[in-house]
Amino acid sequence: MGRDAHRWVEVTVGSAVIAVHLDDPVATLDAIGRDRQVVSWPDLRVGHRSVSSTVLAAPGGAWVVYRPMESEDLSFPEGEAAAVHVSVDGSVTRFTMLEDTQPIGATSHGLWMTSGKFPDPDDPTAWQQQRQVSVLATDGATHRVPADREAAFVFEERASAHLVVYDGPPDADRDGSNATYKYRYAVWPVPASLPSHLRATDVHAEALDEDALMQALATKAPVPSEPSSSRPELSWDLVPLAPADQTAAVESVKREFDSLDNYWSAPDGRASPLAEGLADPRVESIEEWPRTRVEVTFTHPSYPEGRLRRTFRVFDDAGRARPAMYAAVHLMEDLETRPLPDRENARDGVLDI
């Protein structure tokens, strides 16, 4: 099966265009006067859990950050955050087992990452605590820099780097027990040589409103690539997933769909199904790793002549486990908001949705 051309994004660096596939470990480089170059990293270590990717433009190339998909099931196979830098000359720099996993931008210094753990908006003291940012340099080094403000974003403009920080705790607008928050930002210039510490007292900070911040970030975002049949197809290497992890992944997905006929509990103790009218659910797994699927079938008033079926693939093409967090709720939303597929697509009384 061919890869989805719309899953490619691209960044422009000078006269070069770097296109990166959001799912596959591959990029292409097109530059004036040079043949197209294809680079890949199919053996990059990202653990045993399926990942999502983020592509960021950088002054000398493109960064691709991989983070494990979320799961609240502690038995689910673990994943690892990783990143690669694809330079305009076609070289690839790899980083694996990242401690900080939230990318906030890229400058000539490298890729900036934070822990992603946000301070409590109602605790002013939490915003005064020292934290650190990690900067992954294109030469393979990792620099950890203490900061006395929470970093929000970083960008480079006209060869000058700027760090956007949260300028203290947010302002709260309360309505009874509910609250909305308005955040204040400040921009710090970052010198060409990465400092050993980022302090508010060492910089001339300028206030930045949210609209200006969003405009600055929009200019740095990669753009969808035009569909092209000449794009390469390249899959991840198959990972060695232990039988115990295979079983844990399958059981985790099946648990997401158990009790569909009494999914919700009312204050008076009465239970109701996931969606109105859903009844007689059956959940089973079929085929072996890595092609294992969990099939959920049930009756529903929208299709009285048979059963509806939702199929969830447990592992990706590399054999890594795919979490099914909120998959049941997504099924409910589809039943309540989307029309059924054409009934002529049913086979043996089963209609896939």
C-alpha positions as CSV (number, residue, x, y, z in Angstrom):
1,M,0.0,0.0,0.0
2,G,1.4,3.4,-0.9
3,R,2.1,6.1,1.7
4,D,-0.2,9.1,2.0
5,A,1.4,11.9,0.1
6,H,-0.4,14.4,2.3
7,R,1.7,13.2,5.3
8,W,4.7,15.0,3.9
9,V,5.6,18.5,5.2
10,E,8.5,20.7,4.0
11,V,10.7,23.5,5.2
12,T,12.7,25.9,3.1
13,V,16.3,26.6,4.1
14,G,17.9,29.1,1.7
15,S,17.5,27.6,-1.8
16,A,17.0,24.1,-0.4
17,V,13.7,22.4,0.3
18,I,13.6,19.6,2.9
19,A,10.5,17.4,2.8
20,V,9.9,15.0,5.8
21,H,7.3,12.2,6.1
22,L,5.4,12.5,9.3
23,D,5.1,8.7,9.8
24,D,8.0,7.2,7.9
25,P,11.7,7.7,8.8
26,V,12.6,9.5,5.5
27,A,13.3,12.9,4.1
28,T,14.2,14.3,0.7
29,L,16.4,17.3,-0.1
30,D,15.9,19.3,-3.3
31,A,18.4,22.1,-4.0
32,I,19.1,24.1,-7.2
33,G,21.9,22.5,-9.2
34,R,21.7,19.2,-7.2
35,D,19.9,15.9,-7.8
36,R,17.3,15.0,-5.2
37,Q,18.9,13.4,-2.2
38,V,17.0,10.9,0.0
39,V,18.0,10.3,3.7
40,S,16.5,7.9,6.2
41,W,16.8,6.6,9.7
42,P,14.7,3.4,9.9
43,D,16.7,1.9,12.8
44,L,16.3,5.0,15.1
45,R,15.6,3.8,18.6
46,V,12.2,5.0,19.8
47,G,11.3,2.1,22.1
48,H,8.3,-0.3,21.9
49,R,5.5,2.1,21.7
50,S,4.2,3.8,18.5
51,V,5.3,7.4,18.2
52,S,4.0,10.7,16.8
53,S,6.3,13.2,15.1
54,T,6.8,17.0,15.1
55,V,8.8,18.7,12.3
56,L,10.5,22.1,13.0
57,A,12.3,24.4,10.6
58,A,15.9,25.3,11.6
59,P,18.4,27.7,10.2
60,G,20.5,24.9,8.8
61,G,18.0,22.2,8.1
62,A,15.0,20.5,9.7
63,W,14.4,18.7,13.1
64,V,12.1,15.7,13.5
65,V,11.0,14.9,17.1
66,Y,9.4,11.6,18.0
67,R,7.4,11.2,21.1
68,P,5.6,8.0,22.4
69,M,1.8,8.1,22.1
70,E,0.0,8.6,25.4
71,S,-1.3,5.7,27.4
72,E,-2.7,5.6,31.0
73,D,-2.2,1.9,31.2
74,L,1.0,1.2,33.3
75,S,1.3,-2.3,31.7
76,F,1.6,-0.9,28.2
77,P,5.0,-1.3,26.5
78,E,7.3,1.8,27.0
79,G,8.4,4.2,24.3
80,E,11.3,6.6,24.1
81,A,11.6,10.1,22.8
82,A,14.1,10.7,20.0
83,A,15.1,13.4,17.5
84,V,17.0,13.7,14.3
85,H,18.4,16.7,12.5
86,V,18.5,16.7,8.7
87,S,20.9,19.2,7.4
88,V,20.9,20.9,4.0
89,D,23.9,18.8,3.0
90,G,22.1,15.6,3.7
91,S,23.8,14.6,7.0
92,V,21.6,13.2,9.8
93,T,22.3,13.7,13.5
94,R,20.5,11.4,15.9
95,F,19.4,11.8,19.5
96,T,17.8,9.0,21.5
97,M,16.5,8.4,25.1
98,L,15.7,12.1,25.5
99,E,15.0,13.3,29.0
100,D,13.2,16.5,27.9
101,T,10.5,15.7,25.4
102,Q,8.6,18.9,24.5
103,P,10.1,20.8,21.6
104,I,9.7,24.6,21.8
105,G,11.6,25.7,18.7
106,A,15.0,25.7,16.9
107,T,17.7,28.2,16.5
108,S,21.3,28.1,15.3
109,H,22.1,26.8,18.8
110,G,20.1,23.7,18.1
111,L,16.7,22.2,19.0
112,W,15.3,23.5,22.3
113,M,13.4,21.1,24.5
114,T,11.6,21.3,27.9
115,S,10.1,18.7,30.2
116,G,6.6,19.7,29.2
117,K,5.6,19.8,32.9
118,F,3.6,23.0,33.4
119,P,3.6,24.9,36.7
120,D,0.3,25.1,38.6
121,P,-1.3,28.3,37.3
122,D,-2.7,28.9,40.9
123,D,0.6,28.6,42.6
124,P,2.7,31.8,42.1
125,T,5.7,30.2,43.8
126,A,5.9,27.4,41.2
127,W,6.6,30.1,38.6
128,Q,9.7,31.3,40.5
129,Q,11.4,27.9,40.7
130,Q,14.5,27.2,38.6
131,R,14.0,24.8,35.8
132,Q,16.2,23.8,32.8
133,V,16.0,23.6,29.0
134,S,17.9,21.2,26.9
135,V,19.5,22.3,23.6
136,L,20.4,19.6,21.1
137,A,23.2,20.8,18.9
138,T,23.8,19.6,15.4
139,D,27.2,18.3,16.3
140,G,25.5,15.7,18.5
141,A,26.1,17.5,21.9
142,T,23.3,18.2,24.4
143,H,23.5,21.3,26.5
144,R,21.4,21.7,29.6
145,V,20.8,25.3,30.6
146,P,19.2,26.4,33.9
147,A,16.5,29.1,33.5
148,D,14.6,31.2,36.1
149,R,11.5,31.5,34.0
150,E,9.3,28.9,32.3
151,A,10.3,28.7,28.6
152,A,7.4,28.9,26.1
153,F,8.9,29.1,22.6
154,V,12.1,30.0,20.8
155,F,12.7,31.3,17.3
156,E,15.4,32.9,15.2
157,E,14.8,36.0,13.1
158,R,17.5,37.7,10.9
159,A,20.2,35.6,12.5
160,S,19.2,36.6,16.0
161,A,17.7,34.1,18.5
162,H,14.8,35.0,20.8
163,L,13.5,33.0,23.8
164,V,9.9,33.6,24.7
165,V,9.2,33.0,28.4
166,Y,6.1,33.2,30.6
167,D,6.5,36.4,32.5
168,G,5.3,35.1,35.8
169,P,2.0,33.3,36.8
170,P,-1.1,33.9,34.6
171,D,-3.9,36.3,35.5
172,A,-7.0,34.4,36.6
173,D,-10.5,35.4,35.7
174,R,-12.7,33.5,38.1
175,D,-16.4,32.6,37.8
176,G,-17.3,30.6,40.8
177,S,-15.3,27.4,40.7
178,N,-14.3,27.9,37.1
179,A,-11.3,30.0,36.0
180,T,-9.8,31.2,32.7
181,Y,-6.2,32.2,32.5
182,K,-4.4,34.9,30.5
183,Y,-0.7,34.4,30.1
184,R,1.9,37.2,29.9
185,Y,5.0,36.7,27.7
186,A,8.4,38.3,27.5
187,V,11.1,38.0,24.8
188,W,14.7,37.5,25.8
189,P,17.5,37.9,23.3
190,V,19.8,34.9,23.2
191,P,23.5,35.6,22.4
192,A,25.2,33.7,19.6
193,S,27.2,31.6,22.2
194,L,24.7,29.7,24.4
195,P,24.9,31.1,27.9
196,S,25.5,28.9,30.9
197,H,22.4,30.3,32.6
198,L,19.3,32.1,31.4
199,R,18.3,34.8,33.9
200,A,15.8,37.6,33.7
201,T,18.4,40.0,35.3
202,D,20.9,39.3,32.5
203,V,18.7,40.4,29.6
204,H,16.7,43.3,28.3
205,A,13.3,41.8,28.1
206,E,10.4,43.0,26.0
207,A,6.8,42.3,26.6
208,L,5.0,40.2,23.8
209,D,1.3,39.9,23.4
210,E,-0.2,36.6,22.4
211,D,-1.3,37.7,18.9
212,A,2.3,38.8,18.0
213,L,3.6,35.5,19.4
214,M,1.2,33.4,17.3
215,Q,2.2,35.4,14.2
216,A,5.9,34.9,14.8
217,L,5.4,31.1,15.3
218,A,3.2,30.8,12.2
219,T,6.1,31.9,10.0
220,K,8.3,29.1,11.3
221,A,5.9,26.3,10.9
222,P,6.5,23.7,8.1
223,V,4.0,23.6,5.3
224,P,2.2,20.6,3.8
225,S,4.0,19.2,0.8
226,E,2.3,19.0,-2.6
227,P,1.3,15.4,-3.5
228,S,4.0,13.7,-5.6
229,S,4.2,10.1,-6.9
230,S,8.0,10.5,-6.9
231,R,8.3,10.6,-3.1
232,P,10.1,7.5,-1.7
233,E,8.5,4.9,0.4
234,L,10.5,3.7,3.4
235,S,9.3,1.8,6.5
236,W,10.7,1.5,10.0
237,D,12.8,-1.5,10.8
238,L,10.8,-4.2,12.7
239,V,11.4,-4.0,16.4
240,P,11.9,-7.1,18.6
241,L,8.8,-6.9,20.8
242,A,8.8,-9.5,23.5
243,P,5.8,-11.9,23.7
244,A,4.9,-10.5,27.1
245,D,4.7,-7.0,25.7
246,Q,2.7,-8.2,22.7
247,T,0.2,-9.7,25.1
248,A,0.1,-6.6,27.3
249,A,-0.6,-4.4,24.3
250,V,-3.5,-6.6,23.1
251,E,-5.1,-6.9,26.5
252,S,-4.8,-3.1,27.0
253,V,-6.7,-2.4,23.8
254,K,-9.3,-5.0,24.6
255,R,-9.9,-3.4,28.1
256,E,-10.5,-0.1,26.4
257,F,-13.6,-1.6,24.8
258,D,-14.9,-3.9,27.7
259,S,-18.2,-3.1,29.4
260,L,-19.5,-1.2,26.4
261,D,-23.1,-2.1,27.3
262,N,-22.7,-0.5,30.8
263,Y,-20.0,2.1,30.1
264,W,-21.5,5.1,32.0
265,S,-22.6,5.3,35.6
266,A,-25.3,7.7,36.8
267,P,-25.3,9.3,40.3
268,D,-28.0,6.9,41.3
269,G,-25.9,3.9,40.4
270,R,-27.7,3.0,37.1
271,A,-25.4,2.1,34.2
272,S,-25.9,2.9,30.5
273,P,-24.2,1.8,27.4
274,L,-21.4,3.7,25.6
275,A,-24.0,5.0,23.1
276,E,-27.7,4.9,23.2
277,G,-29.0,1.6,21.8
278,L,-25.7,-0.2,21.7
279,A,-26.1,-3.8,22.9
280,D,-24.5,-7.2,22.8
281,P,-20.9,-6.1,22.4
282,R,-18.2,-8.6,21.6
283,V,-14.4,-7.9,21.7
284,E,-11.9,-10.3,20.3
285,S,-8.3,-10.2,18.9
286,I,-7.4,-11.8,15.6
287,E,-4.1,-12.6,13.8
288,E,-0.5,-12.6,15.2
289,W,1.9,-9.8,15.9
290,P,2.5,-7.5,14.2
291,R,-0.7,-7.8,12.2
292,T,-2.9,-8.2,15.3
293,R,-6.2,-6.4,15.3
294,V,-8.9,-6.0,18.0
295,E,-12.4,-6.2,16.5
296,V,-15.4,-4.8,18.4
297,T,-18.9,-5.7,17.1
298,F,-22.3,-4.8,18.5
299,T,-25.9,-4.3,17.6
300,H,-27.3,-0.8,17.2
301,P,-30.7,0.7,16.1
302,S,-29.0,2.5,13.2
303,Y,-28.3,-0.9,11.6
304,P,-31.0,-3.3,12.8
305,E,-30.3,-5.9,10.0
306,G,-26.9,-6.9,11.4
307,R,-23.9,-5.9,13.5
308,L,-21.6,-2.9,13.4
309,R,-17.8,-3.4,13.7
310,R,-14.9,-1.2,14.7
311,T,-11.4,-2.6,14.1
312,F,-8.3,-1.3,15.9
313,R,-4.9,-2.2,14.8
314,V,-2.8,-3.0,17.9
315,F,0.7,-2.6,16.4
316,D,2.2,-0.3,13.7
317,D,4.2,-1.3,10.7
318,A,7.3,-1.6,12.8
319,G,5.6,-3.9,15.4
320,R,5.4,-1.2,18.1
321,A,2.4,-1.1,20.3
322,R,-0.3,1.4,19.5
323,P,-2.3,2.7,22.6
324,A,-6.0,2.9,22.3
325,M,-6.6,5.7,24.8
326,Y,-10.1,7.2,24.3
327,A,-10.8,4.8,21.4
328,A,-14.2,3.9,23.0
329,V,-15.1,7.6,23.4
330,H,-14.1,8.2,19.7
331,L,-16.4,5.3,18.8
332,M,-19.3,6.9,20.7
333,E,-18.7,10.2,19.0
334,D,-18.7,8.6,15.6
335,L,-22.0,6.7,16.3
336,E,-23.6,10.0,17.4
337,T,-22.3,12.4,14.8
338,R,-21.5,10.5,11.6
339,P,-23.7,8.8,9.1
340,L,-23.1,5.0,8.6
341,P,-21.2,3.9,5.6
342,D,-23.1,2.6,2.6
343,R,-25.0,-0.6,3.7
344,E,-23.9,-2.3,0.5
345,N,-20.4,-2.5,2.0
346,A,-21.7,-4.9,4.6
347,R,-20.3,-8.5,4.5
348,D,-22.1,-11.4,6.1
349,G,-24.3,-9.0,8.1
350,V,-21.4,-7.0,9.5
351,L,-20.9,-3.3,8.6
352,D,-17.5,-1.7,9.3
353,I,-17.6,1.8,10.7
